[in-house]
Amino acid sequence: MAARILANLLVMGSGIMVRAFAQAYRQALANASKNGVAQEAVQNIKRASKNMTESEARQILGVAEHSSWEDVLQRYDNLFERNAKNGSFYLQSKVHRAKECLESLHQNKAQGPN
């Protein structure tokens, strides 16, 4: 009998907590939209997602302008694996974005002017 009462109390208490958290979340969203925090966050994301420049990509990978594409790939693989093992996800993503930037430039050069 006591176990049944305890189980009912746990279930009721959990339901109350879930409803309270949901209500608090909705209120936080409403407050954020009133204060313009949501718009500011979107603007910050747009600013942060600008394309990487070629010089920045070369600096991240540590390759010179006259480096071959094989050198770029070798450097990318080395840095990507090193950061996968004991680095940070942020650095790993920067290395990947740098390779993507240089890869698009390499493809454009390979296609040549049309």
C-alpha positions in Angstrom: 0.0 0.0 0.0 2.8 2.4 0.9 4.6 1.6 -2.3 1.5 2.4 -4.3 1.1 5.8 -2.6 4.7 6.6 -3.2 4.5 5.7 -6.8 1.4 7.9 -7.3 3.2 10.8 -5.6 6.3 10.3 -7.9 4.1 10.3 -11.0 2.0 13.3 -10.0 5.2 15.2 -8.9 6.9 14.5 -12.2 3.9 15.7 -14.2 3.8 18.9 -12.2 7.5 19.5 -12.7 7.2 18.9 -16.5 4.3 21.3 -16.8 6.2 23.9 -14.8 9.3 23.6 -16.9 7.3 23.9 -20.1 5.5 27.0 -18.8 8.8 28.5 -17.8 10.3 27.8 -21.2 7.4 29.4 -23.0 7.7 32.4 -20.8 11.4 32.7 -21.5 10.7 32.6 -25.2 8.1 35.3 -24.9 10.5 37.5 -22.9 13.3 36.9 -25.4 11.1 38.0 -28.3 9.9 41.1 -26.4 13.5 42.1 -25.6 14.8 41.5 -29.1 17.2 38.9 -27.9 16.0 36.4 -30.6 16.7 38.9 -33.4 20.1 39.7 -32.0 21.0 36.0 -31.8 20.0 35.6 -35.5 22.1 38.6 -36.5 25.1 37.2 -34.5 24.7 33.8 -36.3 24.6 35.6 -39.7 27.8 37.5 -38.9 29.6 34.5 -37.7 28.7 32.4 -40.7 30.5 34.6 -43.2 32.7 32.7 -45.7 36.3 32.1 -44.9 38.9 34.0 -47.0 41.6 32.2 -48.8 44.3 33.8 -46.7 42.6 32.7 -43.5 42.1 29.2 -44.8 45.8 29.0 -45.8 46.9 30.3 -42.4 44.7 27.7 -40.6 46.1 24.8 -42.6 49.6 26.3 -42.6 50.1 26.1 -46.4 51.6 28.7 -48.8 49.9 30.1 -51.9 52.2 28.0 -54.2 51.5 24.7 -52.3 50.1 21.8 -54.3 46.6 20.4 -53.7 48.2 17.2 -52.4 50.1 19.3 -49.8 46.9 20.9 -48.7 45.1 17.5 -48.4 48.1 16.0 -46.5 48.1 19.0 -44.1 44.3 18.8 -43.7 44.4 15.1 -42.9 47.1 15.6 -40.4 45.4 18.5 -38.5 42.0 16.9 -38.7 43.1 13.6 -37.2 45.2 15.3 -34.6 42.2 17.4 -33.4 39.9 14.4 -33.6 42.1 12.5 -31.1 42.9 15.1 -28.5 41.9 18.5 -29.8 38.7 20.4 -29.9 35.7 20.1 -32.1 35.9 23.9 -32.8 39.5 23.6 -34.2 38.5 20.5 -36.1 35.6 22.4 -37.7 37.9 25.3 -38.6 40.3 23.0 -40.3 37.4 21.4 -42.2 36.0 24.8 -43.3 39.5 25.9 -44.4 39.8 22.8 -46.6 36.4 23.4 -48.1 37.3 27.0 -48.9 40.6 26.0 -50.6 38.8 23.1 -52.3 36.3 25.4 -53.9 39.1 27.7 -55.1 41.0 24.7 -56.4 38.0 23.5 -58.4 37.4 26.9 -59.8 41.1 27.1 -61.0 40.8 23.6 -62.4 37.7 24.5 -64.5 39.4 27.6 -65.7 37.6 30.7 -67.1 34.7 29.8 -69.2 
